[in-house]
Amino acid sequence: MKNIILKLMAVGVIFLSGSCKKFLETEPTDFLAPSIYYETEQQLDYALTGVYDRLGMNRLYGAYLHTLHNMEADEGFVSVDTWVTGTRVNNFSVSDPDVLNLWRYIYEAIGRANMLLANVDNNTDIDIAYRDQVRGEALFLRAYYYFMLVQFFENVPMYLTPVANHTQVDVPATPAKEVYEQIIADMETAEALVAPISEIGFGGRVSKSAVRGILARVCLNMAGRPVQDISKYERASYWAKKVMDDNVAAHALNPDYTDVFIKYARDEYDIKESIWEVELWGYNTTANQESGYVGSWIGIKNGTGNNRGYSLGRIYATAKHYHTYEEGDLRRDWNIAPFTYHSTTGAYIMKDANSLYDRYAGKYRREYELNPSIKQPTPINFPLLRYSDILLMYAEAENAVHSGPTEEALEAINMVRRRGFGKLATGATDVDAYDLPAGLDQFKFFQAIVDERTRELSFEALRRPDLIRWGIYVETMKETLAEMNTDLGAGAWQSLTFRNASERYTVYPTPSYELGLNKALEQHPLWR
């Protein structure tokens, strides 16, 4: 048996697979040697599509990341009382298959990126501008996959070139700080190479806005735990402001919060707000489609007897998350569905006002698909970066840099709040009625950011990493547990995830399979 990373990365061929509908609507199944590939723009395009492809697979954003890896943290919990083990309930081991598969498929994507980067200049007759565009996107995507790895596993082996053979099995982990430094270096290089979003015209492809926004996110994470390089707050502010000040891209909030997510369901693009998204399409009815389970696993439970779209409804919201919203905040009843569907008519059956532990995560609604299906797979795109996140990251970074909120930071968070209360709609009055007041100190403004991020970015796979980088994951999960114990009684099945939460589960273990093959790897201290 060979090291799983090297097995996936040390391939002397390229595997081409379709995903992003703007790139490719066929799915090649051949293996071709690099010496006879990468010779045309189309071949480079196909290879780049293969790098994007892993984002939308079920083990990543197609399903597992937003449903089975506890990314919602205190926002929600699994709706199945018999699920008592696994990453979804903070009860897993070093041999957990979902942990191994997360590791495996991210490294597979990195291997595809490395192969493309090593061969992008094989044919110098291809226009250099085109090659640089491909190079920039591949560099960014490789860096983003490493960002995913370092968030989950911290110290990880880092491969920046294709692995020549399967014999190089003993590769030590690179410290998280060095991984972050490489991520930032690659993304900064990519920022100069990729196209503006105004030229691309849709959010499924990496643009300058996407690179800048994710750089802000990377810098915020590096400023937090475990690396805690607080100098990166200033860089986070810089990159977020680059997005905000781009007059050509002219990013802005959609006045209607719900419309953002209706557009994901209907395959409509709004590049003013949705800067980067995972492209999913079709219902897996043919080979040339890649659908996910957005709206099916994380959605409002529904059967096959009506036309609202089938959903397993695997995530319930917590009462704590419900209570985070203030009265009048229109986001609450979108993110947390106050109804279920009638089994045959599809009519809304409203929940009792006191029923707060059986409300489904409602952000991704299949009823808005162009052709709601009775099958599990869905074509709903998943958001990776929205403009509201840019504003909130900027506000957070400015607060840290200046030991308190600047006027610009206060305005940034208030823009998000105004939209949440419907104050960006045409004809809205008392536009500043829900603004945060001036004069908040650094701590109070930070607390406002913590709450506003969960209200705005609910169920977008950002809460767990946010709480971890802030160093408050266990504390917040135990606060949620205390509320559940009061409401439901100690030991209720709904509270399992929160009862199990501990410092150990702020990081994933290096998979035992890897440790058995790679003698240079050491297990994370929390898992020894």
Secondary structure by P-SEA (a helix, b strand, c coil): cccaaaaaccccbbbbbbcccccccccccbbbbcccccccaaaaaaaaaaaaccccccccccccccccccccccccccccccccccccccccccccaaaaaaaaaaaaaaaaaaaaaacccccccccaaaaaaaaaaaaaaaaaaaaaaaacccbbbbbccccccccccccccccaaaaaaaaaaaaaaaaacccccccccccccccaaaaaaaaaaaaaaaaccccccccaaaaaaaaaaaaaacccccccccccaaaaaaaaaacccccccccbbbbbbcccccccccccccccccccccccccccbbbccccccccccccccccccccccccccccccccccccccccccccccccccccccccccccccccccccbbbbcccaaaaaaaaaaaaaaaaccccaaaaaaaaaaaaaaaccccccccccccccccccccaaaaaaaaaaaaaaaccccccaaaaaaaaccaaaaaaaaaaaaaaaccccccccccccccccccccccccaaaaacccccccccccc
